[in-house]
Amino acid sequence: MPRLTLLAFAALLFTSIAARDTAGAQDTQGVLGPGLYVFQTRLDRATCEDDSETGYVTSYFAAIDGTPASRRMSMKLTNSTHWPEWQLTIAPDGQIVATATNGSLQQRAEMRPNGSRFTGRGYREYQGRGGRRCRFEYDALLRKLHD
């Protein structure tokens, strides 16, 4: 009987360790690391007629800080006065969700790996003339400055 108890205990211990290791692997990612990046937006849709759908491109220098392989990091846009602080979440499928707030206003971009860079779509909401809630929509690009 003690041998059977010992085997059952060993099996339970092995199962517990395997479950912990699997859970730890789900909390890590390998698509985005800390470093210096460029973050670009290209406006292609605007509501409220405050701005036209110009195709205007804005480029930002982005410092991504955090623990390598973490699913949560921060991004600081060094040349942005209105949206300098962003939070990044990296999903298990590699999608990056970047969010920033400025008071009650929000900006969000969702990007996926595309070769050596990340591409996707984003939007910015703001208070327009007359208190209307307005929105810009844009193509988003995130690319590391050096490998």
JOKA-V385252 format. One record per residue. N is the residue number from 0. PHI is phi in whole degrees, -180 to 180 (NA if undefined). Layout:
# JOKA-V385252
N:PHI, N:PHI
This chain:
# JOKA-V385252
0:NA, 1:-61, 2:-65, 3:-63, 4:-64, 5:-63, 6:-64, 7:-64, 8:-64, 9:-64, 10:-64, 11:-64, 12:-64, 13:-61, 14:-62, 15:-65, 16:-66, 17:-63, 18:-65, 19:-64, 20:-65, 21:-66, 22:-64, 23:-64, 24:-65, 25:-72, 26:-90, 27:-120, 28:-147, 29:-130, 30:-97, 31:-136, 32:-124, 33:-60, 34:155, 35:-101, 36:-133, 37:-115, 38:-118, 39:-122, 40:-127, 41:-127, 42:-64, 43:-136, 44:-155, 45:-143, 46:-97, 47:69, 48:55, 49:-76, 50:-148, 51:-89, 52:-80, 53:-86, 54:81, 55:-61, 56:-104, 57:-117, 58:-114, 59:-126, 60:-86, 61:-119, 62:-102, 63:-100, 64:-115, 65:154, 66:-84, 67:-53, 68:77, 69:-72, 70:-84, 71:-129, 72:-143, 73:-118, 74:-129, 75:-112, 76:-93, 77:-70, 78:-114, 79:-117, 80:-89, 81:-97, 82:-134, 83:-78, 84:-111, 85:-126, 86:-112, 87:-113, 88:-126, 89:-109, 90:-78, 91:-57, 92:-86, 93:94, 94:-68, 95:-105, 96:-112, 97:-111, 98:-130, 99:-143, 100:-128, 101:-141, 102:67, 103:-93, 104:-93, 105:-132, 106:-133, 107:-147, 108:-135, 109:-121, 110:-132, 111:-124, 112:-58, 113:-145, 114:68, 115:-91, 116:-139, 117:-123, 118:-131, 119:176, 120:-128, 121:-150, 122:-149, 123:-132, 124:-106, 125:-156, 126:-85, 127:-91, 128:-60, 129:73, 130:80, 131:-71, 132:-81, 133:-120, 134:-150, 135:-104, 136:-123, 137:-150, 138:-79, 139:-123, 140:-137, 141:-127, 142:-140, 143:-70, 144:-69, 145:-142, 146:-93
